[in-house]
């Protein structure tokens, strides 16, 4: 009997160590679970790298000065952009803009005037408009007066051609549409009249060009139509008789003999 009771006790003691080994295994499995936590730390550190992106919009305020350019297109001295004007020395031109430029350290407001036919752009200080004689286009009533002038009798002074040429040139560059019409009238030659000299022809074409340009812009027509209207008015003028033509020819011959070739060429070149 005593031996049988001793065997179960031994079995019980043998079973306990087995239970301890079962509980020890889960402890070993939980220990590596802490390792994946460490790689997540660098993710948080990368966030500040996006901060420089916000600095890019700060560099774009350079576009602000462009607002000042809007002040260029304004009205000055009674003239405004896109308006046609008459500049005495060059005839009809169009104001492209009114801009401000710095010249020799000083700021100046300038009219930018384009002469399409001459393929030329001129810059005139706004403060000098009165001095250079720049003006607005003639009123229709004044254009009508100029056309009526063309129908009058030609008035030719019996003086040397060099003096008359200077007077004609002064009228052309005066910017006065009636005075320019007088030059066209006085230098016009019909087919039945003697041919013009080279210098006469140059001055006549210069005056005709100035007159036709302004009439075309005022009447909203083409220069070709304006020239036809001018020639139609000239055809209505009374023809000079042979005696007057002979006297004029003598005056021209006398003037050309007294003038040098250089003087005559200078007048023609300036008129061109």
C-alpha positions in Angstrom: 0.0 0.0 0.0 2.6 2.6 0.8 4.2 2.1 -2.6 1.1 2.8 -4.6 0.5 6.2 -3.0 4.1 7.3 -3.6 3.8 6.9 -7.5 0.9 9.4 -7.9 2.9 11.9 -6.0 5.8 11.6 -8.3 3.6 12.0 -11.3 2.1 15.2 -9.9 5.5 16.7 -9.3 6.5 15.7 -12.8 3.5 17.5 -14.3 4.3 20.9 -12.7 7.6 21.5 -14.6 5.7 20.9 -17.8 3.2 23.6 -17.0 6.1 26.1 -16.3 7.6 25.5 -19.7 4.3 26.2 -21.5 4.0 29.6 -19.8 7.6 30.6 -20.5 7.1 30.4 -24.3 4.6 33.2 -24.6 7.0 35.5 -22.8 9.6 35.0 -25.4 7.1 35.8 -28.2 6.1 39.2 -26.7 9.6 40.5 -26.4 10.3 41.1 -30.2 7.0 43.0 -30.5 8.7 46.2 -29.3 11.2 46.3 -32.2 8.8 47.6 -35.0 8.2 50.8 -33.0 11.7 52.2 -33.6 11.5 52.6 -37.5 8.5 55.0 -37.2 10.6 57.8 -35.6 12.3 59.1 -38.9 8.8 59.6 -40.5 8.1 62.4 -38.1 11.5 64.0 -38.6 10.9 64.3 -42.4 7.9 66.7 -42.0 10.0 69.9 -41.5 11.6 69.4 -45.0 8.4 70.8 -46.7 8.8 74.2 -45.0 10.9 75.8 -47.9 8.0 75.3 -50.3 6.1 78.1 -48.6 8.9 80.6 -49.3 8.3 80.6 -53.2 5.2 82.9 -53.3 7.2 85.5 -51.3 9.4 86.2 -54.3 6.6 87.3 -56.6 5.8 90.8 -55.4 8.0 92.1 -58.2 5.0 92.4 -60.4 3.6 95.3 -58.3 5.5 98.1 -60.1 3.6 97.3 -63.3 0.7 99.2 -61.9 2.6 102.5 -62.5 2.5 101.8 -66.3 -1.2 102.4 -66.3 -0.5 106.1 -65.6 1.3 106.4 -69.0 -1.9 106.1 -71.1 -3.6 109.3 -69.9 -4.6 112.7 -71.3 -2.0 115.5 -71.3 -2.2 119.0 -72.6 -5.6 118.3 -74.2 -4.2 115.3 -76.2 -4.8 111.7 -75.6 -3.6 108.3 -76.8 -4.8 107.0 -80.2 -5.7 110.5 -81.3 -4.5 111.9 -84.7 -2.6 115.2 -84.4 -0.7 117.5 -86.7 3.0 118.0 -86.1 4.1 121.0 -88.3 7.4 119.6 -89.4 6.0 116.2 -90.4 2.3 116.5 -90.9 -0.4 114.1 -89.6 0.6 111.5 -87.0 -1.1 109.4 -84.4 -0.3 109.4 -80.7 0.5 105.8 -79.7 1.0 106.5 -76.0 2.0 109.0 -73.4 4.9 107.5 -71.5 7.3 108.6 -68.8 11.1 108.2 -69.3 14.1 109.1 -67.3 16.6 111.1 -69.3 19.8 112.4 -67.7 18.4 111.7 -64.3 15.2 113.6 -64.9 11.8 112.2 -65.5 10.0 113.4 -68.6 6.5 112.8 -69.9 6.6 112.2 -73.7 4.0 111.9 -76.5 5.0 108.9 -78.7 3.8 109.9 -82.2 3.8 107.5 -85.1 3.9 108.7 -88.7 2.8 105.7 -90.6 3.6 106.8 -94.2 7.0 108.1 -93.2 7.7 105.0 -91.1 8.9 107.2 -88.3 8.2 107.5 -84.5 8.7 110.8 -82.8 8.8 111.5 -79.0 7.8 115.0 -78.0 7.9 116.2 -74.4 4.4 117.1 -73.2 5.6 120.4 -71.9 7.0 121.4 -75.3 3.8 120.9 -77.3 3.0 124.6 -77.6 6.6 125.4 -78.6 6.7 122.9 -81.5 3.2 123.9 -82.7 1.6 120.5 -82.4 -2.2 120.9 -82.8 -5.4 118.9 -83.2 -6.9 118.1 -86.6 -8.6 120.9 -88.3 -12.4 121.3 -87.9 -14.5 120.4 -91.0 -15.3 124.0 -91.5 -11.6 124.9 -91.8 -11.0 122.0 -94.2 -13.8 123.4 -96.4 -12.1 126.8 -96.3 -8.9 125.2 -97.5 -10.7 123.4 -100.3 -12.2 126.7 -101.4 -8.8 128.3 -101.4 -7.7 125.8 -104.1 -10.3 127.3 -106.4 -8.8 130.8 -106.2 -6.4 132.4 -108.7 -2.7 131.5 -108.2 -0.7 134.3 -106.7 2.9 134.2 -107.8 5.3 136.9 -106.7 7.8 138.2 -109.3 10.8 137.5 -107.1 13.7 135.1 -107.4 12.8 131.5 -107.1 15.0 131.0 -104.0 13.0 133.5 -102.0 9.7 132.1 -103.2 10.9 128.6 -102.4 11.7 129.6 -98.8 8.3 131.2 -98.4 6.6 128.1 -99.7 8.6 125.8 -97.4 7.7 128.0 -94.4 4.0 127.7 -95.2 4.3 123.9 -95.6 6.0 123.6 -92.2 3.7 126.1 -90.5 1.0 123.4 -90.0 -1.7 125.8 -91.2 -3.9 123.9 -93.5 -5.1 127.0 -95.4 -1.5 128.2 -95.9 -0.6 124.7 -97.2 -3.5 124.9 -99.6 -2.2 128.2 -100.9 1.1 126.5 -101.8 -0.7 123.7 -103.6 -2.8 126.3 -105.5 0.2 128.5 -106.5 2.5 125.6 -107.6 -0.2 123.6 -109.4 0.3 123.2 -113.2 -2.4 121.9 -115.5 -1.5 119.9 -118.6 -1.7 123.0 -120.8 0.7 124.9 -118.6 4.5 124.8 -118.7 6.1 122.0 -116.8 7.5 122.5 -113.3 11.1 122.6 -112.4 12.5 119.8 -110.1 12.4 122.0 -107.0 8.9 123.3 -107.8 7.7 119.8 -108.2 9.2 118.7 -104.9 7.6 121.5 -103.0 4.2 120.9 -104.7 4.3 117.2 -103.8 5.2 118.0 -100.2 2.3 120.4 -99.9 -0.1 118.1 -101.6 0.9 115.2 -99.3 0.4 117.3 -96.1 -3.0 118.6 -97.3 -4.3 115.3 -98.5 -3.3 113.4 -95.3 -5.2 115.8 -93.1 -8.3 115.9 -95.3 -8.4 112.1 -95.5 -8.3 111.8 -91.7 -10.8 114.5 -91.0 -13.3 113.2 -93.7 -12.6 109.5 -92.8 -11.5 108.7 -96.4 -8.4 107.5 -98.1 -5.5 109.7 -99.3 -6.2 108.7 -102.9 -9.8 110.0 -102.5 -8.5 113.2 -100.8 -6.1 113.8 -103.7 -8.9 113.4 -106.2 -11.0 116.0 -104.3 -8.1 118.4 -104.2 -7.4 118.1 -108.0 -11.1 118.5 -108.7 -11.0 121.9 -106.8 -7.8 122.9 -108.6 -9.5 122.3 -111.9 -12.1 124.9 -111.1 -9.5 127.6 -110.6 -9.2 130.3 -113.3 -6.4 129.5 -115.8 -3.6 132.1 -116.0 -3.2 133.7 -119.4 -0.1 133.4 -121.5 1.2 136.8 -120.5 1.2 135.9 -116.8 2.9 132.5 -117.6 5.6 134.2 -119.6 6.3 136.7 -116.8 6.5 133.9 -114.3 8.9 132.0 -116.6 11.1 135.0 -116.9 11.2 135.4 -113.1 12.0 131.8 -112.6 14.8 131.9 -115.2 16.3 135.0 -113.5 16.1 133.4 -110.1 17.6 130.1 -111.2 20.5 132.0 -112.9 21.3 133.8 -109.7 20.9 130.8 -107.4 23.6 128.2 -107.1 22.8 124.5 -107.6 23.6 123.8 -104.0 20.9 126.2 -102.8 18.3 124.8 -105.1 19.1 121.2 -104.0 18.9 122.2 -100.3 15.4 123.6 -100.7 14.3 120.4 -102.6 15.8 118.1 -100.0 14.3 119.9 -97.1 10.9 119.9 -98.7 11.2 116.2 -99.3 
